Amino acid sequence: MLGLEAPAQLEASRLAWDAAAILDAWIALIRPLDFGTLILPTPSRGRSLRNLTVNVFHPFELLPVAFDEGRFEWDPTCDEAREARLQDAAAVVEYASDRCLAWKGWLLEREAELQVRDPAVDSSRGKITYRNLLASQRWHAAFHYRQLLVFLQGRGHDVTAALSLRDLDLPRQIF
């Protein structure tokens, strides 16, 4: 359009598996944490790691429905109610692990279809292609993952094995 070259776009399966890698890396970082650390307020608008975990992982429950039914009904205002059910560290890790495992299982079943279909999806922000929705959720997970890293590092946790966040245009400001 207008003779301008469009920026390169990543394939949907690459976006989906990159997101899964971020989810795995997130789980690896929170697994050893005690509940007290998981509920401390962070510089991310005072949200706890428990809240950020719910905020990052819940959309991955909704992405298969978005692909199949064309609707992405994510309401982050309900995150507090979701997180309130997670009353100890094991429950937070289990919440994240269950959603990550389900996401990867869905990807294994549907990856080939991701290569040939890019359905339109209705969301609270309007109509979007599924590939762009995946890109958005990958970016969202990476943005909060970086906040998790900085928060934990600031509290003296070892984050040297952190995931590299390649191909992402994250803002300079972390919080």
C-alpha positions in Angstrom: 0.0 0.0 0.0 1.3 3.4 -0.9 4.5 1.8 -2.2 5.8 1.3 1.4 7.3 -2.0 2.4 5.4 -3.7 5.3 7.4 -4.8 8.3 8.2 -8.5 8.4 5.5 -10.5 10.3 6.2 -13.6 12.3 4.2 -16.7 11.6 1.4 -17.5 14.0 3.0 -20.8 15.1 6.2 -18.9 15.9 4.3 -16.3 17.9 2.4 -19.0 19.8 5.5 -21.1 20.7 7.4 -18.0 21.7 4.5 -17.1 24.0 4.7 -20.7 25.4 8.4 -20.2 26.1 7.7 -17.0 28.0 5.0 -18.9 30.1 7.5 -21.7 30.8 10.1 -19.2 31.9 7.6 -17.4 34.1 6.7 -20.6 35.9 10.4 -21.4 36.4 10.9 -18.0 38.1 7.8 -18.2 40.4 8.1 -21.9 41.3 10.7 -21.4 44.1 9.0 -18.3 45.5 7.1 -18.3 48.8 3.6 -17.0 49.0 4.7 -13.8 50.9 6.9 -12.9 47.9 4.1 -13.7 45.4 1.7 -11.3 47.1 4.1 -8.3 47.6 3.1 -5.2 45.7 5.3 -4.6 42.7 6.1 -1.3 41.0 3.6 -2.4 38.3 0.7 -0.3 39.6 1.1 -2.1 43.0 0.0 -5.4 41.5 1.4 -8.5 43.1 3.2 -11.3 41.2 0.1 -13.5 41.9 -2.0 -10.9 40.1 0.4 -10.5 37.3 0.5 -14.3 36.9 -3.3 -14.4 36.5 -3.2 -11.4 34.1 -0.6 -13.0 31.9 -1.9 -16.6 31.9 -5.6 -16.2 31.8 -5.7 -14.9 28.2 -4.1 -18.2 27.1 -7.2 -20.0 28.2 -9.2 -17.8 25.9 -7.0 -18.0 22.8 -8.3 -21.4 21.6 -11.8 -20.1 21.8 -10.8 -17.0 19.9 -9.4 -19.2 17.1 -12.4 -21.5 16.9 -15.3 -19.1 17.6 -13.9 -15.7 16.7 -14.3 -14.0 20.1 -11.7 -13.0 22.7 -13.6 -12.2 25.8 -10.9 -11.2 28.2 -11.9 -8.9 31.1 -8.9 -8.1 33.2 -11.1 -6.4 35.8 -12.0 -10.0 36.9 -8.3 -10.8 37.6 -8.7 -10.0 41.3 -11.5 -12.5 41.8 -9.4 -15.1 39.9 -6.3 -14.5 42.0 -8.3 -14.5 45.3 -8.8 -18.2 44.9 -5.0 -18.8 44.8 -4.3 -19.0 48.6 -0.8 -20.4 48.6 2.3 -20.5 46.4 1.6 -24.0 45.2 -1.9 -22.8 43.9 -0.3 -19.9 42.0 2.2 -22.2 40.3 -0.5 -24.8 39.6 -2.7 -22.1 38.0 0.1 -21.0 35.7 1.2 -24.5 35.0 -2.2 -25.8 34.1 -2.8 -23.0 31.7 0.6 -23.3 30.1 0.2 -27.1 29.7 -3.3 -26.6 28.1 -1.9 -23.9 25.7 1.0 -26.1 24.6 -1.4 -29.1 24.2 -3.7 -27.0 22.0 -0.7 -25.8 20.0 0.4 -29.4 19.3 -3.0 -30.3 18.1 -3.7 -27.2 16.0 -0.3 -25.9 14.9 -0.8 -27.0 11.3 -4.1 -25.1 11.1 -2.4 -22.0 12.5 -0.3 -22.0 9.4 -3.3 -21.7 7.0 -6.0 -20.0 9.0 -6.0 -16.4 10.4 -9.6 -15.9 11.4 -11.0 -12.5 12.4 -11.6 -12.2 16.1 -13.9 -9.8 18.0 -12.4 -8.4 21.1 -13.1 -5.6 23.5 -10.8 -3.5 21.4 -12.5 -4.3 18.1 -11.9 -6.8 15.3 -8.4 -8.2 15.0 -6.8 -11.1 13.2 -5.8 -14.1 15.2 -2.2 -13.7 14.3 -2.2 -10.1 15.6 -4.0 -11.3 18.7 -1.2 -13.8 19.3 1.4 -11.1 18.7 -0.4 -8.9 21.2 -0.6 -11.6 23.9 3.1 -12.6 23.3 4.1 -9.0 23.7 1.9 -8.7 26.8 3.4 -11.7 28.4 6.9 -10.5 27.6 6.2 -7.0 29.0 5.2 -8.5 32.4 7.9 -11.1 32.3 10.4 -8.3 32.2 8.7 -6.7 35.1 8.9 -10.0 37.0 12.6 -10.3 36.3 13.4 -6.8 37.4 11.3 -7.2 40.6 12.9 -10.5 41.5 16.4 -9.2 40.7 15.8 -6.2 42.9 15.0 -8.5 45.8 18.2 -10.5 45.3 16.9 -13.5 43.4 19.1 -15.1 40.7 17.6 -14.4 37.3 20.7 -15.2 35.2 18.9 -18.1 33.4 16.2 -15.7 32.2 14.7 -16.0 28.8 15.9 -13.7 26.0 13.0 -11.6 24.7 14.0 -11.5 21.1 11.9 -9.9 18.3 10.0 -7.8 20.7 9.7 -4.1 20.6 9.3 -3.5 24.4 9.2 0.0 25.7 12.3 1.3 27.5 10.3 2.0 30.6 9.7 -1.2 32.6 7.1 0.0 35.2 
